[in-house]
Amino acid sequence: MASIPADLTAFLAEKRDSREYRRALAVKLALQGYLYEAISDMLDVTPGFVSQSKKAYETQGTVGLMLKHQGGQPYLSASERQAVIEWLKAQQEWSFEHLEAYIETTYGVVFQSRQSYYQLLADAGITHKRAQRANPKRDEELVVAKKKISPNS
């Protein structure tokens, strides 16, 4: 059996995303001489996955085994987001349209989804659902009667 390179062994020893670990393990087994079909059965991957992983390792080293996707950039930076939340908390009254207009005029950002605005409101401790000042179905006489009957009082 072929010896395993030290960088691959160190890569496998680190805490990794399971997909990166599976790539490294596929390479390790391929370097040890296992057949691609046997590796694909053990790791529940395709032989092409094993081949691509081994080729990436041979050309780029352990960097070739890492995930490339880093995620999208947020529209607002962390400090801008915090400033919007502070602004929301300082408002006496707010409306969804007011929040949209504020973000657009201040930061030049228009979110594609309303969910982004809902999340800002939630982070500020404000519900986006409209509340009523009083229950329209509340009957004061029934409330008083229930308070008199209640054993907790």
C-alpha positions in Angstrom: 0.0 0.0 0.0 1.1 3.5 -0.8 2.0 5.9 2.0 -0.5 8.7 2.7 0.9 12.2 2.4 1.2 14.1 5.7 -0.9 17.1 4.5 -3.8 14.7 3.7 -3.5 13.0 7.1 -3.5 16.4 8.8 -6.5 17.5 6.7 -8.4 14.5 7.8 -7.5 15.0 11.4 -9.0 18.5 11.5 -12.7 19.2 12.2 -14.2 19.6 8.7 -17.4 19.8 6.8 -18.6 16.3 6.0 -18.4 17.0 2.3 -14.7 18.0 2.6 -14.0 15.0 4.8 -15.7 12.6 2.3 -13.5 14.1 -0.5 -10.3 13.6 1.5 -11.3 10.1 2.5 -12.0 9.2 -1.1 -8.5 10.5 -2.1 -6.9 8.6 0.8 -8.5 5.3 -0.2 -7.7 5.9 -3.9 -4.0 6.5 -2.9 -4.0 3.3 -0.9 -5.0 1.4 -4.1 -8.7 0.7 -3.5 -10.8 0.5 -6.7 -13.0 3.5 -7.4 -16.1 1.2 -7.4 -15.2 -0.1 -3.9 -14.6 3.5 -2.6 -17.9 4.7 -4.2 -19.8 1.8 -2.4 -18.1 2.6 0.9 -18.7 6.3 0.9 -22.0 6.3 -1.1 -20.5 8.5 -3.9 -20.0 8.0 -7.6 -16.7 6.8 -9.1 -16.6 10.2 -10.9 -16.6 11.9 -7.5 -13.6 9.8 -6.4 -11.8 10.7 -9.7 -12.5 14.4 -9.4 -11.5 14.5 -5.8 -8.2 12.7 -6.5 -7.5 15.0 -9.5 -8.2 18.1 -7.4 -5.9 16.9 -4.7 -3.1 16.1 -7.2 -3.3 19.5 -8.8 -4.1 21.8 -5.9 -3.3 19.8 -2.7 -5.7 19.9 0.2 -7.0 23.3 -1.0 -8.6 21.5 -3.9 -10.7 19.4 -1.4 -12.2 22.4 0.3 -15.6 23.8 -0.5 -15.5 26.8 -2.8 -18.9 28.4 -2.1 -18.6 31.3 0.4 -22.2 32.5 0.3 -23.6 35.8 -0.8 -22.7 39.2 0.4 -25.4 40.9 2.6 -27.0 44.1 1.3 -26.3 45.9 4.6 -23.1 45.6 6.5 -23.3 44.6 10.2 -22.9 48.2 11.4 -25.5 49.4 9.0 -27.9 46.7 10.0 -27.3 47.6 13.7 -28.0 51.2 12.9 -31.3 50.3 11.3 -32.3 48.3 14.3 -31.4 51.2 16.6 -33.4 53.5 14.4 -36.4 51.2 14.6 -36.2 51.0 18.4 -36.1 54.8 18.6 -39.3 55.3 16.5 -42.6 56.0 18.3 -44.6 54.7 15.4 -43.5 52.7 12.4 -44.9 51.3 9.2 -43.5 48.8 6.8 -43.5 51.5 4.1 -41.6 53.9 6.4 -38.9 51.2 7.0 -38.6 50.5 3.3 -38.2 54.2 2.5 -35.7 54.8 5.3 -33.4 51.9 4.1 -33.7 53.0 0.5 -32.9 56.7 1.1 -30.2 56.1 3.8 -28.4 53.2 2.3 -29.7 52.9 -1.3 -30.8 49.3 -0.7 -34.1 47.7 -1.7 -34.5 44.2 -0.6 -35.9 41.7 -3.1 -38.0 39.9 -0.5 -40.1 41.3 2.3 -38.6 38.6 4.6 -35.5 40.8 4.9 -37.6 43.6 6.3 -39.5 41.2 8.6 -36.2 40.0 10.0 -35.0 43.5 10.7 -38.3 44.1 12.6 -37.9 40.9 14.5 -34.3 41.7 15.5 -35.6 45.1 16.8 -38.2 43.3 18.9 -41.1 44.6 16.8 -43.8 42.3 15.3 -44.7 43.0 11.7 -48.3 41.8 12.3 -50.8 44.6 12.8 -52.2 44.7 16.3 -55.5 46.2 17.5 -55.8 48.4 20.5 -58.6 46.3 22.0 -60.3 43.0 21.2 -63.4 43.9 19.2 -65.2 40.9 20.5 -64.5 41.6 24.2 -67.6 41.9 26.3 -66.9 43.8 29.5 -69.8 42.2 31.4 -68.5 38.7 30.6 -65.0 39.6 31.7 -66.2 41.0 35.1 -68.4 38.0 35.6 -65.5 35.6 34.9 -63.2 37.5 37.4 -65.9 37.2 40.1 -66.2 33.4 39.5 -62.5 32.7 39.1 -61.1 30.6 42.0 -57.6 32.2 41.5 -58.7 35.6 42.9 
